[in-house]
Amino acid sequence: MINRLTLILFTGALLSFQCTAQSKPNGSAIQIAYEQQNKAVTETIDECKRLLAKDKLTFSDSVKLESRISLFGLLRAEQATSLLVQNVTRRTVGLMLEARAFADFPSVDALIQIGNPSVHEILRRMKPQISTATEYPERDLHLFAYVIRQVDGDEVGLFRLELEAKRATGTHKLNLLNLIDIYKLNETEAQIRVALTAEEK
C-alpha cells in the first residue's frame, strides 16, 4: 500500500522535472512540494515510532516499517536521523533492499543515503546526556562504524572520530574510543553479522 510519503516523493520528482524543463522555475511550486515533503516525513516518523513501540511486529508491520525507513533514505530525510540512529539494530524482513548490504537492517542503508547528517547524529548520540545509556552498546557501534566508513571513507572517517575524541571527556570520550577501536577493525558485513549474533547471546 502506497502511503502519503511515497506520493510526495513522486510528486516532488515530477515538479523537479517540470522546473528543470522551464526557463524560469516556479519557486512557489518547489516550496509547496518541499513543505509537503517535510510534513509527510514528520507524519511517517510518527508512524514508525508507533510500529517500533509494538512488542512484536507482524510480517505486514515489518514490511511497512522497512518501506517507510527506506523512503527516509531516498528522500535524504535529515529529520529522520535521530530515529534511525536510535533504531539502527532493529531488524525487519529484508524484502525492500535485497541486493544491498544489511537489507534486514534498513536504518543502516537509510543513514548511508542521508550521508553527512547521519554521521553528525551518530557523534551527537555518543554524548551520555543525549543517549539513554551511559555507554553505548557494542552492537550499535559495529553498525555506526560501518555507516561512517560508507559516508566518509576510511581515512576521513577515522580522522573525524579521533578529532571528536580529542575534544571529549568522561563517558563521551569512552564511547568515542570504543567506536574508534571497532572502526579500526574495518569489518566486512559478514564479520559484523558474526559480532551482532555473538552479542545477542
PALO-10229 format. One line per 3 residues: number of its first residue (from 0); their letters; for each residue x, z, y negated of N, C-alpha, C, O, CB. Coordinates in Angstrom, 1 decimal. Glycine has a CB too. Layout:
PALO-10229
NUM> a> X Z Y X Z Y X Z Y X Z Y X Z Y | ...
END
This chain:
PALO-10229
0> min> 0.8 0.0 1.2 0.0 0.0 0.0 0.9 0.0 -1.2 1.8 0.8 -1.3 -1.0 1.2 0.0 | 0.6 -0.9 -2.2 1.4 -1.0 -3.4 0.9 0.0 -4.4 -0.3 0.1 -4.7 1.3 -2.4 -4.0 | 1.8 0.8 -4.9 1.5 1.8 -5.9 1.7 1.3 -7.3 2.2 0.2 -7.5 2.3 3.1 -5.7
3> rlt> 1.4 2.1 -8.3 1.4 1.7 -9.7 2.8 1.3 -10.1 3.1 0.4 -10.9 0.9 2.8 -10.6 | 3.8 2.1 -9.6 5.2 1.8 -10.0 5.6 0.4 -9.5 6.4 -0.3 -10.2 6.1 2.9 -9.4 | 5.2 0.0 -8.3 5.5 -1.3 -7.8 5.0 -2.4 -8.7 5.7 -3.4 -9.0 5.0 -1.5 -6.4
6> lil> 3.7 -2.2 -9.2 3.1 -3.2 -10.1 3.9 -3.2 -11.4 4.1 -4.3 -11.9 1.6 -2.8 -10.3 | 4.3 -2.1 -11.9 5.0 -2.1 -13.1 6.4 -2.8 -13.0 6.8 -3.5 -13.9 5.3 -0.6 -13.6 | 7.0 -2.6 -11.8 8.3 -3.3 -11.6 8.1 -4.8 -11.7 8.9 -5.5 -12.3 8.8 -2.9 -10.2
9> ftg> 7.1 -5.3 -11.0 6.9 -6.8 -11.1 6.4 -7.3 -12.5 6.8 -8.4 -12.9 5.9 -7.2 -10.0 | 5.6 -6.4 -13.1 5.2 -6.8 -14.5 6.4 -6.8 -15.4 6.5 -7.7 -16.3 4.2 -5.8 -15.0 | 7.3 -5.8 -15.3 8.5 -5.8 -16.1 9.4 -7.0 -15.9 9.9 -7.6 -16.8 9.3 -4.6 -15.9
12> all> 9.5 -7.4 -14.6 10.3 -8.6 -14.3 9.7 -9.8 -14.9 10.4 -10.7 -15.4 10.5 -8.7 -12.8 | 8.4 -9.9 -14.8 7.7 -11.1 -15.4 7.9 -11.2 -16.9 8.1 -12.2 -17.4 6.2 -11.1 -15.0 | 7.7 -10.0 -17.6 7.9 -10.0 -19.0 9.3 -10.4 -19.4 9.5 -11.1 -20.4 7.5 -8.6 -19.6
15> sfq> 10.3 -9.9 -18.6 11.7 -10.2 -18.9 11.9 -11.7 -18.8 12.6 -12.3 -19.6 12.6 -9.4 -18.0 | 11.3 -12.3 -17.8 11.5 -13.7 -17.6 10.8 -14.5 -18.7 11.4 -15.5 -19.3 10.9 -14.2 -16.2 | 9.6 -14.1 -19.2 8.9 -14.7 -20.2 9.7 -14.6 -21.6 9.8 -15.6 -22.3 7.6 -14.2 -20.4
18> cta> 10.3 -13.4 -21.8 11.0 -13.2 -23.0 12.3 -14.0 -23.1 12.7 -14.5 -24.1 11.3 -11.7 -23.2 | 12.9 -14.2 -21.9 14.2 -14.9 -21.8 13.9 -16.4 -22.1 14.7 -17.1 -22.7 14.8 -14.8 -20.5 | 12.7 -16.9 -21.7 12.3 -18.3 -21.9 11.9 -18.6 -23.3 11.9 -19.7 -23.7 11.2 -18.6 -21.0
21> qsk> 11.6 -17.5 -24.1 11.2 -17.8 -25.5 12.4 -17.7 -26.4 13.4 -17.1 -26.2 10.2 -16.7 -25.9 | 12.3 -18.5 -27.6 13.4 -18.4 -28.5 13.4 -17.1 -29.3 14.5 -16.7 -29.7 13.2 -19.6 -29.5 | 12.2 -16.5 -29.5 12.2 -15.2 -30.1 11.4 -14.2 -29.2 10.2 -14.3 -29.1 11.5 -15.3 -31.5
24> png> 12.1 -13.4 -28.5 11.5 -12.4 -27.5 10.5 -11.6 -28.2 10.6 -11.2 -29.4 12.5 -11.6 -26.8 | 9.4 -11.3 -27.5 8.3 -10.4 -28.0 8.7 -9.0 -27.8 8.5 -8.4 -26.7 7.0 -10.7 -27.3 | 9.3 -8.4 -28.8 9.8 -7.0 -28.7 8.7 -6.0 -28.4 9.0 -5.1 -27.6 10.4 -6.6 -30.0
27> sai> 7.5 -6.2 -28.9 6.4 -5.2 -28.7 6.0 -5.3 -27.2 5.7 -4.2 -26.6 5.2 -5.5 -29.5 | 6.0 -6.5 -26.6 5.7 -6.6 -25.2 6.7 -5.9 -24.3 6.3 -5.2 -23.3 5.6 -8.1 -24.8 | 8.0 -6.0 -24.7 9.1 -5.3 -23.9 8.9 -3.8 -24.0 9.1 -3.1 -23.1 10.4 -5.8 -24.4
30> qia> 8.6 -3.3 -25.3 8.4 -1.9 -25.5 7.3 -1.4 -24.7 7.4 -0.3 -24.1 8.2 -1.6 -27.0 | 6.2 -2.1 -24.7 5.0 -1.7 -23.9 5.3 -1.6 -22.4 5.0 -0.6 -21.7 3.8 -2.6 -24.1 | 6.1 -2.6 -21.9 6.5 -2.6 -20.5 7.4 -1.4 -20.2 7.3 -0.8 -19.1 7.1 -3.9 -20.1
33> yeq> 8.3 -1.1 -21.1 9.3 0.0 -21.0 8.5 1.3 -20.9 8.8 2.2 -20.0 10.3 0.0 -22.1 | 7.5 1.5 -21.8 6.8 2.7 -21.8 5.9 2.9 -20.6 5.8 4.0 -20.0 5.9 2.8 -23.1 | 5.4 1.8 -20.1 4.6 1.9 -18.9 5.4 2.2 -17.7 5.0 2.9 -16.8 3.8 0.5 -18.7
36> qnk> 6.6 1.6 -17.7 7.5 1.9 -16.6 7.9 3.3 -16.5 7.9 4.0 -15.5 8.8 1.0 -16.7 | 8.3 3.9 -17.7 8.6 5.3 -17.8 7.5 6.2 -17.3 7.7 7.2 -16.6 9.1 5.7 -19.2 | 6.3 5.9 -17.7 5.1 6.7 -17.3 4.9 6.6 -15.8 4.6 7.6 -15.2 3.9 6.2 -18.1
39> avt> 5.1 5.4 -15.3 4.9 5.2 -13.8 6.0 5.9 -13.0 5.7 6.5 -12.0 4.9 3.7 -13.5 | 7.2 5.9 -13.6 8.3 6.6 -12.9 8.0 8.1 -12.9 8.2 8.8 -11.8 9.7 6.4 -13.6 | 7.5 8.7 -14.0 7.2 10.1 -14.1 6.1 10.5 -13.1 6.2 11.5 -12.4 6.8 10.5 -15.5
42> eti> 5.1 9.6 -13.0 4.0 9.8 -12.0 4.5 9.8 -10.6 4.0 10.5 -9.7 2.9 8.8 -12.3 | 5.4 8.8 -10.3 5.9 8.7 -9.0 6.9 9.8 -8.6 6.9 10.2 -7.4 6.7 7.4 -8.9 | 7.6 10.4 -9.6 8.4 11.6 -9.3 7.5 12.7 -8.9 7.8 13.4 -7.9 9.2 12.0 -10.6
45> dec> 6.4 12.9 -9.6 5.4 13.9 -9.2 4.8 13.7 -7.8 4.6 14.7 -7.1 4.3 14.0 -10.3 | 4.6 12.4 -7.5 4.1 12.1 -6.2 5.1 12.5 -5.1 4.7 13.0 -4.1 3.7 10.6 -6.1 | 6.4 12.2 -5.4 7.4 12.5 -4.4 7.6 14.0 -4.3 7.8 14.5 -3.1 8.8 11.9 -4.9
48> krl> 7.4 14.8 -5.3 7.5 16.2 -5.3 6.4 16.8 -4.4 6.6 17.7 -3.6 7.4 16.8 -6.7 | 5.2 16.2 -4.5 4.1 16.7 -3.6 4.4 16.4 -2.1 4.1 17.2 -1.3 2.8 16.0 -4.0 | 5.0 15.2 -1.9 5.3 14.9 -0.5 6.4 15.8 0.0 6.4 16.3 1.2 5.8 13.4 -0.4
51> lak> 7.4 16.0 -0.8 8.6 16.9 -0.4 8.2 18.3 -0.2 8.9 19.1 0.5 9.7 16.8 -1.5 | 7.1 18.7 -0.8 6.6 20.1 -0.7 6.0 20.4 0.6 5.8 21.5 1.0 5.7 20.5 -1.8 | 5.6 19.3 1.4 5.0 19.5 2.7 5.9 20.0 3.7 7.1 19.7 3.7 4.4 18.2 3.1
54> dkl> 5.4 20.9 4.6 6.3 21.5 5.6 6.8 20.4 6.6 7.9 20.4 7.1 5.5 22.5 6.4 | 5.9 19.4 6.9 6.2 18.3 7.8 5.6 17.1 7.3 4.4 17.0 7.1 5.8 18.7 9.2 | 6.3 16.0 7.3 5.8 14.7 6.9 5.3 13.9 8.1 5.9 13.9 9.1 6.9 13.9 6.1
57> tfs> 4.1 13.3 7.9 3.7 12.3 8.9 4.5 11.1 8.8 5.3 10.9 7.8 2.1 12.0 8.7 | 4.3 10.2 9.8 5.1 8.9 9.7 4.7 8.2 8.4 5.5 7.6 7.7 4.8 8.0 10.9 | 3.4 8.1 8.1 2.9 7.5 6.9 3.5 8.1 5.6 3.9 7.4 4.7 1.4 7.6 6.8
60> dsv> 3.6 9.4 5.6 4.2 10.1 4.4 5.6 9.8 4.3 6.1 9.5 3.2 4.0 11.7 4.6 | 6.3 9.7 5.4 7.8 9.4 5.4 8.0 8.0 4.8 8.9 7.8 4.0 8.4 9.5 6.8 | 7.2 7.0 5.3 7.3 5.7 4.8 7.0 5.6 3.3 7.7 4.9 2.5 6.4 4.7 5.5
63> kle> 6.0 6.3 2.9 5.6 6.4 1.5 6.7 7.0 0.6 7.1 6.4 -0.4 4.3 7.2 1.3 | 7.3 8.1 1.1 8.4 8.7 0.3 9.6 7.8 0.2 10.2 7.7 -0.9 8.8 10.0 1.0 | 9.9 7.2 1.3 11.0 6.2 1.3 10.8 5.1 0.4 11.8 4.7 -0.4 11.2 5.7 2.7
66> sri> 9.6 4.5 0.3 9.4 3.4 -0.6 9.4 3.8 -2.0 9.9 3.0 -2.9 8.0 2.8 -0.3 | 8.9 5.0 -2.3 9.0 5.5 -3.7 10.4 5.7 -4.2 10.8 5.3 -5.3 8.2 6.8 -3.9 | 11.2 6.3 -3.3 12.6 6.6 -3.7 13.4 5.3 -3.8 14.2 5.2 -4.7 13.3 7.5 -2.6
69> slf> 13.1 4.3 -3.0 13.8 3.0 -3.1 13.5 2.4 -4.4 14.4 1.7 -5.0 13.3 2.1 -1.9 | 12.3 2.5 -4.9 11.9 1.9 -6.2 12.7 2.6 -7.3 13.0 1.9 -8.3 10.4 2.0 -6.4 | 13.0 3.9 -7.2 13.8 4.5 -8.3 15.1 3.8 -8.4 15.6 3.6 -9.5 14.0 6.0 -7.9
72> gll> 15.7 3.4 -7.3 17.0 2.7 -7.3 16.8 1.3 -7.9 17.7 0.9 -8.7 17.6 2.6 -5.9 | 15.8 0.6 -7.5 15.6 -0.8 -8.0 15.4 -0.7 -9.6 15.8 -1.7 -10.2 14.4 -1.4 -7.4 | 14.7 0.3 -10.1 14.4 0.4 -11.5 15.5 1.1 -12.3 15.4 1.2 -13.5 13.1 1.2 -11.7
75> rae> 16.6 1.5 -11.6 17.7 2.3 -12.2 17.1 3.5 -13.0 17.4 3.7 -14.1 18.5 1.4 -13.2 | 16.2 4.2 -12.3 15.4 5.2 -13.0 16.2 6.5 -13.2 16.2 7.4 -12.3 14.1 5.5 -12.2 | 16.9 6.6 -14.3 17.7 7.7 -14.6 17.0 9.0 -14.6 17.6 10.0 -14.1 18.4 7.5 -16.0
78> qat> 15.7 9.0 -15.0 15.0 10.3 -15.0 14.7 10.8 -13.6 14.2 12.0 -13.4 13.7 10.1 -15.7 | 14.9 10.0 -12.6 14.7 10.5 -11.2 16.0 11.1 -10.5 15.9 11.6 -9.4 14.2 9.3 -10.3 | 17.1 11.1 -11.2 18.4 11.5 -10.6 18.3 13.0 -10.2 18.9 13.3 -9.1 19.5 11.3 -11.6
81> sll> 17.7 13.8 -11.0 17.6 15.2 -10.6 16.9 15.4 -9.3 17.4 16.1 -8.4 16.9 16.1 -11.7 | 15.8 14.8 -9.1 15.0 14.8 -7.8 15.8 14.3 -6.7 15.8 14.9 -5.6 13.7 14.1 -8.0 | 16.5 13.2 -6.9 17.3 12.5 -5.9 18.5 13.4 -5.4 18.7 13.5 -4.2 17.8 11.1 -6.3
84> vqn> 19.2 14.0 -6.4 20.3 14.8 -6.1 19.9 16.0 -5.3 20.5 16.4 -4.3 21.1 15.2 -7.4 | 18.8 16.6 -5.7 18.3 17.8 -5.0 17.8 17.6 -3.6 17.8 18.5 -2.8 17.1 18.4 -5.8 | 17.4 16.3 -3.3 16.9 16.0 -2.0 17.8 14.9 -1.3 17.3 14.1 -0.6 15.5 15.5 -2.2
87> vtr> 19.1 14.9 -1.6 20.0 13.9 -1.1 20.0 13.9 0.4 20.3 12.8 1.0 21.4 14.1 -1.7 | 19.8 15.0 1.0 19.9 15.1 2.5 18.5 15.0 3.2 18.4 15.1 4.4 20.5 16.4 2.9 | 17.5 14.7 2.4 16.2 14.5 3.0 16.1 13.2 3.8 16.3 12.1 3.2 15.1 14.6 1.9
90> rtv> 15.8 13.3 5.0 15.7 12.1 5.9 14.3 11.5 5.9 13.3 12.2 5.9 16.2 12.4 7.3 | 14.3 10.2 6.1 13.0 9.5 6.3 13.1 8.6 7.5 14.1 8.7 8.2 12.6 8.7 5.0 | 12.2 7.7 7.7 12.2 6.9 8.9 13.2 5.8 8.9 13.6 5.2 9.9 10.8 6.3 9.2
93> glm> 13.7 5.4 7.7 14.7 4.4 7.5 14.2 3.0 7.7 15.0 2.1 8.2 15.8 4.7 8.5 | 13.0 2.7 7.3 12.5 1.3 7.5 12.8 0.4 6.3 13.0 -0.8 6.5 11.0 1.4 7.7 | 12.8 1.0 5.1 12.9 0.2 3.9 14.3 -0.4 3.7 14.5 -1.5 3.1 12.5 1.0 2.7
96> lea> 15.3 0.3 4.2 16.7 -0.1 3.9 17.5 -0.3 5.2 18.7 0.2 5.3 17.4 1.0 3.0 | 16.9 -0.9 6.2 17.6 -1.1 7.5 19.0 -1.6 7.5 19.8 -1.2 8.3 16.7 -1.9 8.4 | 19.2 -2.5 6.6 20.5 -3.2 6.5 21.6 -2.4 5.7 22.7 -2.8 5.7 20.4 -4.6 6.0
99> raf> 21.2 -1.3 5.1 22.1 -0.6 4.3 22.6 0.7 4.9 22.0 1.2 5.8 21.5 -0.3 2.9 | 23.7 1.2 4.4 24.2 2.5 4.9 23.3 3.6 4.5 22.6 3.5 3.5 25.6 2.8 4.3 | 23.2 4.6 5.4 22.3 5.7 5.2 20.9 5.3 4.9 20.2 5.8 4.0 22.8 6.6 4.1
102> adf> 20.3 4.4 5.7 19.0 3.9 5.5 18.0 5.0 5.6 16.9 5.0 5.0 18.7 2.8 6.5 | 18.3 6.0 6.4 17.3 7.1 6.6 17.6 8.3 5.6 16.9 9.3 5.6 17.5 7.7 8.0 | 18.5 8.0 4.6 18.7 9.0 3.5 18.5 8.1 2.2 19.5 7.8 1.6 20.2 9.6 3.6
105> psv> 17.3 7.8 1.9 17.0 6.9 0.8 17.5 7.3 -0.6 17.8 6.5 -1.4 15.6 6.7 0.7 | 17.7 8.6 -0.8 18.2 9.1 -2.1 19.6 8.6 -2.3 20.0 8.4 -3.4 18.1 10.6 -2.1 | 20.4 8.5 -1.2 21.8 8.1 -1.3 21.8 6.7 -1.9 22.6 6.4 -2.9 22.5 8.1 0.0
108> dal> 21.1 5.7 -1.4 21.1 4.4 -1.9 20.5 4.3 -3.3 21.1 3.6 -4.1 20.2 3.5 -1.0 | 19.5 5.1 -3.6 18.9 5.1 -4.9 19.9 5.6 -6.0 20.0 5.0 -7.1 17.6 5.9 -5.0 | 20.6 6.6 -5.6 21.6 7.2 -6.6 22.7 6.2 -6.8 23.2 6.0 -8.0 22.2 8.5 -6.0
111> iqi> 23.2 5.5 -5.8 24.2 4.5 -5.9 23.7 3.3 -6.9 24.5 2.9 -7.8 24.6 3.9 -4.6 | 22.5 2.9 -6.7 22.0 1.8 -7.5 21.8 2.3 -9.0 22.1 1.5 -9.9 20.6 1.3 -7.0 | 21.4 3.5 -9.2 21.3 4.0 -10.6 22.6 4.1 -11.2 22.8 3.9 -12.5 20.6 5.4 -10.6
114> gnp> 23.7 4.4 -10.5 25.0 4.4 -11.0 25.5 5.6 -11.7 25.3 6.7 -11.3 25.2 3.2 -11.9 | 26.1 5.4 -12.9 26.8 6.5 -13.6 25.9 7.7 -13.9 26.4 8.8 -13.8 27.3 5.9 -14.9 | 24.7 7.6 -14.3 23.8 8.7 -14.5 23.7 9.6 -13.2 23.6 10.8 -13.3 22.5 8.3 -14.9
117> svh> 23.8 9.0 -12.1 23.8 9.8 -10.8 25.0 10.7 -10.7 24.9 11.8 -10.3 23.7 8.8 -9.6 | 26.2 10.2 -11.1 27.4 11.0 -11.0 27.3 12.1 -12.0 27.7 13.2 -11.7 28.7 10.1 -11.3 | 26.8 11.8 -13.2 26.7 12.9 -14.2 25.8 14.0 -13.6 26.0 15.2 -13.8 26.1 12.3 -15.5
120> eil> 24.7 13.6 -13.0 23.7 14.6 -12.4 24.4 15.4 -11.3 24.2 16.6 -11.2 22.5 14.0 -12.0 | 25.1 14.8 -10.4 25.8 15.4 -9.3 26.8 16.5 -9.9 26.8 17.6 -9.5 26.6 14.4 -8.5 | 27.6 16.1 -10.9 28.5 17.0 -11.6 27.8 18.2 -12.2 28.2 19.3 -12.2 29.4 16.3 -12.6
123> rrm> 26.6 17.9 -12.9 25.8 18.9 -13.5 25.3 19.9 -12.5 25.3 21.1 -12.8 24.7 18.3 -14.3 | 24.9 19.4 -11.3 24.4 20.3 -10.3 25.5 21.2 -9.7 25.1 22.2 -8.9 23.7 19.5 -9.2 | 26.7 20.9 -9.9 27.8 21.8 -9.4 27.9 23.1 -10.1 28.5 24.1 -9.6 29.1 21.1 -9.5
126> kpq> 27.2 23.2 -11.3 27.2 24.5 -12.0 26.2 25.4 -11.4 25.1 25.1 -11.2 26.9 24.2 -13.5 | 26.7 26.7 -11.1 25.8 27.6 -10.4 24.5 27.9 -11.1 23.5 28.3 -10.5 26.5 28.9 -10.1 | 24.5 27.9 -12.5 23.3 28.2 -13.2 22.3 27.0 -13.2 21.1 27.2 -13.5 23.7 28.4 -14.7
129> ist> 22.7 25.9 -12.7 21.8 24.7 -12.5 21.3 24.7 -11.1 20.1 24.5 -10.9 22.5 23.4 -12.9 | 22.2 24.8 -10.1 21.8 24.7 -8.7 21.1 26.0 -8.3 21.2 27.1 -8.9 23.1 24.5 -7.9 | 20.4 25.9 -7.2 19.7 27.1 -6.6 20.6 28.0 -5.8 20.2 29.1 -5.5 18.5 26.6 -5.8
132> ate> 21.8 27.5 -5.4 22.7 28.3 -4.6 24.0 28.5 -5.4 24.3 27.7 -6.3 23.0 27.6 -3.3 | 24.7 29.6 -5.1 25.9 29.9 -5.8 27.0 28.9 -5.4 27.8 28.4 -6.3 26.4 31.3 -5.6 | 27.0 28.5 -4.1 27.9 27.5 -3.7 27.1 26.4 -3.0 26.2 26.6 -2.3 29.0 28.1 -2.6
135> ype> 27.5 25.1 -3.3 26.8 24.0 -2.8 27.1 23.9 -1.3 28.3 23.9 -0.9 27.1 22.7 -3.5 | 26.1 23.6 -0.4 26.4 23.5 1.0 27.2 22.2 1.3 27.0 21.2 0.6 25.1 23.4 1.8 | 28.1 22.2 2.2 28.9 21.1 2.5 28.1 19.9 2.9 28.5 18.7 2.7 29.9 21.4 3.6
138> rdl> 27.0 20.1 3.5 26.1 19.0 3.9 25.8 18.1 2.8 25.9 16.8 2.9 24.8 19.5 4.5 | 25.5 18.6 1.6 25.2 17.8 0.4 26.5 17.2 -0.1 26.5 16.0 -0.6 24.6 18.7 -0.7 | 27.6 17.9 -0.1 28.9 17.4 -0.6 29.4 16.2 0.0 29.9 15.3 -0.6 29.9 18.5 -0.5
141> hlf> 29.2 16.0 1.3 29.6 14.8 2.0 28.9 13.6 1.4 29.5 12.5 1.2 29.3 14.9 3.5 | 27.6 13.7 1.2 26.8 12.6 0.6 27.1 12.4 -0.9 27.2 11.3 -1.4 25.4 12.8 0.8 | 27.4 13.5 -1.6 27.8 13.4 -3.0 29.1 12.6 -3.1 29.2 11.7 -4.0 27.9 14.8 -3.7
144> ayv> 30.0 12.9 -2.3 31.3 12.3 -2.3 31.2 10.8 -2.1 31.8 9.9 -2.7 32.3 12.9 -1.3 | 30.3 10.4 -1.1 30.0 9.0 -0.8 29.4 8.3 -2.0 29.9 7.2 -2.3 29.1 8.9 0.4 | 28.5 8.9 -2.6 27.8 8.3 -3.8 28.8 8.1 -4.9 28.9 7.0 -5.5 26.6 9.2 -4.3
147> irq> 29.6 9.1 -5.2 30.6 9.0 -6.3 31.6 7.9 -6.0 32.0 7.1 -6.9 31.3 10.3 -6.5 | 32.0 7.8 -4.8 33.0 6.7 -4.4 32.4 5.3 -4.5 33.1 4.4 -5.0 33.5 6.9 -2.9 | 31.2 5.2 -4.2 30.5 3.9 -4.3 30.3 3.5 -5.7 30.3 2.3 -6.1 29.2 3.9 -3.5
150> vdg> 30.0 4.5 -6.6 29.8 4.2 -8.0 31.1 4.0 -8.8 31.2 3.0 -9.5 29.0 5.3 -8.6 | 32.0 4.9 -8.6 33.3 4.9 -9.4 34.5 4.2 -8.7 35.4 3.7 -9.4 33.6 6.2 -9.7 | 34.5 4.1 -7.4 35.7 3.6 -6.7 36.6 4.8 -6.4 36.4 5.9 -7.0 36.4 2.6 -7.6
153> dev> 37.5 4.6 -5.5 38.3 5.8 -5.1 39.1 6.5 -6.2 39.0 7.7 -6.3 39.3 5.2 -4.0 | 39.9 5.8 -6.9 40.8 6.4 -7.9 40.0 7.0 -9.1 40.3 8.1 -9.5 41.8 5.4 -8.4 | 39.1 6.2 -9.7 38.4 6.7 -10.8 37.5 7.9 -10.4 37.4 8.9 -11.2 37.5 5.6 -11.4
156> glf> 36.9 7.8 -9.3 36.1 8.9 -8.8 36.9 10.2 -8.7 36.4 11.3 -9.1 35.4 8.6 -7.5 | 38.0 10.1 -8.1 38.9 11.3 -7.9 39.4 11.8 -9.2 39.4 13.0 -9.5 40.1 11.0 -7.0 | 39.8 10.9 -10.1 40.2 11.3 -11.5 39.1 12.1 -12.2 39.3 13.1 -12.8 40.7 10.1 -12.3
159> rle> 37.9 11.6 -12.1 36.8 12.2 -12.7 36.5 13.6 -12.2 36.2 14.5 -13.0 35.5 11.3 -12.6 | 36.6 13.7 -10.9 36.3 15.0 -10.3 37.4 16.1 -10.7 37.1 17.2 -11.0 36.2 14.9 -8.8 | 38.7 15.6 -10.6 39.8 16.5 -10.9 39.7 16.9 -12.4 40.0 18.1 -12.7 41.1 15.8 -10.6
162> lea> 39.4 16.0 -13.3 39.2 16.3 -14.7 38.2 17.4 -14.9 38.3 18.3 -15.7 39.0 15.1 -15.5 | 37.0 17.2 -14.2 35.9 18.1 -14.4 36.3 19.5 -13.8 36.0 20.5 -14.4 34.7 17.6 -13.6 | 37.1 19.5 -12.7 37.5 20.8 -12.1 38.5 21.6 -13.0 38.5 22.8 -13.1 38.2 20.5 -10.8
165> kra> 39.3 20.8 -13.8 40.2 21.5 -14.7 39.5 22.3 -15.8 40.0 23.3 -16.3 41.2 20.5 -15.3 | 38.3 21.8 -16.2 37.5 22.4 -17.2 36.7 23.5 -16.7 36.2 24.4 -17.5 36.7 21.3 -17.9 | 36.5 23.6 -15.4 35.5 24.5 -14.8 36.1 25.9 -14.5 37.4 26.0 -14.5 34.9 23.9 -13.6
168> tgt> 35.3 26.9 -14.3 35.8 28.2 -13.9 34.8 28.8 -12.9 33.7 28.3 -12.7 35.8 29.2 -15.1 | 35.3 29.8 -12.2 34.4 30.5 -11.2 33.8 29.7 -10.1 34.5 28.8 -9.6 33.4 31.2 -12.0 | 32.6 29.9 -9.8 31.9 29.2 -8.8 31.8 27.7 -9.1 31.8 26.9 -8.2 30.5 29.8 -8.5
171> hkl> 31.6 27.4 -10.3 31.6 26.0 -10.7 32.8 25.2 -10.3 32.8 24.2 -9.7 31.4 25.8 -12.3 | 34.0 25.9 -10.5 35.3 25.3 -10.1 35.4 25.2 -8.6 35.9 24.2 -8.0 36.4 26.1 -10.7 | 34.9 26.2 -7.9 35.0 26.3 -6.5 34.1 25.1 -5.9 34.6 24.5 -4.9 34.5 27.6 -5.9
174> nll> 32.9 24.9 -6.4 32.1 23.8 -5.9 32.8 22.5 -6.1 32.8 21.7 -5.2 30.8 23.8 -6.7 | 33.4 22.3 -7.2 34.1 21.0 -7.5 35.3 20.9 -6.6 35.6 19.7 -6.1 34.5 21.0 -9.0 | 36.1 21.9 -6.4 37.2 21.8 -5.5 36.8 21.5 -4.0 37.5 20.8 -3.3 38.0 23.1 -5.5
177> nli> 35.7 22.1 -3.6 35.2 21.8 -2.3 34.8 20.3 -2.2 35.0 19.7 -1.2 33.9 22.7 -2.0 | 34.1 19.8 -3.3 33.8 18.4 -3.3 35.0 17.5 -3.3 35.0 16.5 -2.6 32.9 18.1 -4.6 | 36.0 17.9 -4.0 37.3 17.1 -4.1 37.9 17.1 -2.7 38.4 16.0 -2.3 38.2 17.7 -5.1
180> diy> 37.9 18.2 -2.0 38.5 18.2 -0.6 37.8 17.2 0.3 38.4 16.5 1.0 38.4 19.6 0.0 | 36.5 17.2 0.2 35.7 16.3 1.0 35.9 14.8 0.5 36.0 13.9 1.3 34.2 16.6 1.0 | 36.0 14.6 -0.8 36.2 13.3 -1.3 37.5 12.7 -0.8 37.5 11.5 -0.5 36.2 13.4 -2.9
183> kln> 38.5 13.5 -0.8 39.8 13.0 -0.3 39.9 12.6 1.1 40.8 11.9 1.5 40.9 14.1 -0.6 | 38.9 13.0 1.9 38.8 12.6 3.3 38.5 11.1 3.4 38.7 10.5 4.5 37.8 13.4 4.1 | 37.9 10.6 2.4 37.5 9.1 2.4 36.7 8.8 3.6 37.0 7.8 4.3 38.8 8.2 2.3
186> ete> 35.6 9.5 3.9 34.9 9.4 5.1 34.1 8.1 5.2 33.6 7.6 4.2 34.0 10.6 5.3 | 34.0 7.6 6.4 33.1 6.5 6.6 31.7 7.0 6.8 31.5 8.2 7.0 33.6 5.6 7.9 | 30.7 6.1 6.9 29.3 6.5 7.2 29.2 7.3 8.5 28.6 8.3 8.6 28.4 5.3 7.2
189> aqi> 29.9 6.7 9.5 29.9 7.3 10.9 30.5 8.8 10.8 29.9 9.7 11.5 30.7 6.5 11.9 | 31.6 9.0 10.1 32.2 10.3 10.0 31.3 11.3 9.3 31.2 12.4 9.7 33.6 10.2 9.3 | 30.6 10.8 8.3 29.7 11.6 7.5 28.5 12.1 8.4 28.1 13.2 8.4 29.2 10.9 6.2
192> rva> 28.0 11.1 9.2 26.9 11.5 10.1 27.3 12.5 11.1 26.5 13.4 11.4 26.4 10.2 10.8 | 28.5 12.4 11.6 29.0 13.4 12.5 29.1 14.8 11.9 28.7 15.8 12.4 30.4 13.0 13.1 | 29.6 14.8 10.6 29.7 16.1 9.9 28.3 16.6 9.6 28.1 17.8 9.7 30.4 15.8 8.5
195> lta> 27.3 15.8 9.2 26.0 16.2 9.0 25.3 16.8 10.2 24.6 17.8 10.1 25.1 15.1 8.4 | 25.5 16.2 11.3 25.0 16.6 12.6 25.6 18.0 13.0 24.9 18.9 13.5 25.2 15.6 13.7 | 26.9 18.1 12.8 27.6 19.4 13.2 27.0 20.5 12.3 26.9 21.6 12.8 29.1 19.2 13.0
198> eek> 26.8 20.3 11.0 26.3 21.3 10.1 24.8 21.7 10.4 24.4 22.7 9.9 26.5 20.9 8.7 | 24.1 20.8 11.1 22.7 21.1 11.4 22.6 22.1 12.5 21.6 22.8 12.6 22.0 19.8 11.8 | 23.6 22.2 13.3 23.6 23.1 14.5 23.9 24.5 14.1 23.9 25.4 14.9 24.6 22.7 15.5
END
